[in-house]
Amino acid sequence: MSDALYQAEILRLAKEGRGNQRLENADGSARVDNPLCGDRVTVDLKTQDGKIAGVGHRVQGCALCEASAALIRLNAPGRNLGELETVRQQLLDYLAGTREDGLDWPELESFAPVRDFKSRHDCVRLPFDAALNALKDALEKNPAF
């Protein structure tokens, strides 16, 4: 199973994600746990004008979580809550096989090998949940956005 699941692009992204750190003085933070496998993802966000300006994260989990968090760090800056929710839904639809193209973040296609392993979809989704919760936290703290 692992050979099919952990292909080169996922491992490259996971390695890239390992070097990231949490943000000091974040505008919003959230931690999400997966009790089934033990993955834990914490995302910190800096915001500006209701959009993500910076992303920090700490992943205690598998390469899929690390890769997903790395994609968020690379692609989320400049996005607002609605855009991040849309990308999360596109990811879920892609993993479920109900969406084949038209992804706002084409790099999400890196997770194609995960489609056949439904039990691992949560590993890819977890950083998105943490990022959305962190952005909601930031927006609640500063409703002027």
C-alpha positions, -999 to +999 in steps of 0.1 A: +000+000+000+027+026+009+045+024-024+013+033-043+003+059-018+035+078-011+046+088-046+075+111-053+055+144-054+038+137-021+071+129-005+087+161-020+059+182-006+060+165+028+098+173+030+091+209+021+065+211+048+087+197+075+108+229+077+079+252+085+074+266+120+045+281+139+040+318+138+045+341+167+018+366+173-006+349+149-039+365+143-056+331+144-046+296+153-063+262+154-053+226+162-071+196+147-066+160+157-074+128+140-081+103+168-081+074+144-045+077+134-030+102+158-023+129+133-022+164+149-020+196+128-017+232+142-020+261+118-012+297+126-023+326+103-014+362+099-042+381+082-045+414+064-078+429+051-096+397+057-071+376+037-044+352+047-010+370+047+011+343+063+009+307+073+028+287+099+021+251+109+033+222+130+024+188+118+027+157+140+015+132+115+021+114+083+036+125+050+001+132+036-006+157+064+028+173+059+023+176+021-012+190+025+000+216+050+029+225+027+004+232-002-016+255+021+015+274+031+024+279-005-011+287-019-032+302+009-016+337+012-039+362-005-070+340-001-101+348+019-124+325+039-147+318+009-118+309-014-102+286+012-136+268+017-139+264-020-105+249-024-112+225+005-144+213-011-126+209-045-100+187-027-128+166-011-146+162-044-113+153-061-104+127-035-139+112-038-136+110-076-165+134-083-142+161-097-115+155-123-102+189-132-107+226-127-089+227-093-081+262-082-048+248-068-036+224-096-010+210-071-039+192-054-037+166-082-005+154-064-030+136-041-043+114-069-028+083-054-048+089-022-081+086-040-080+048-038-074+048+000-105+064+014-092+058+050-064+083+042-086+111+028-088+126+064-050+129+065-051+152+035-081+171+047-069+177+083-046+207+075-074+223+055-097+220+085-071+235+108-064+264+083-101+272+080-106+271+118-075+294+122-089+319+097-123+318+114-105+325+147-087+354+132-119+369+117-137+365+151-109+384+169-111+412+143-146+414+129-137+446+111-126+424+082 
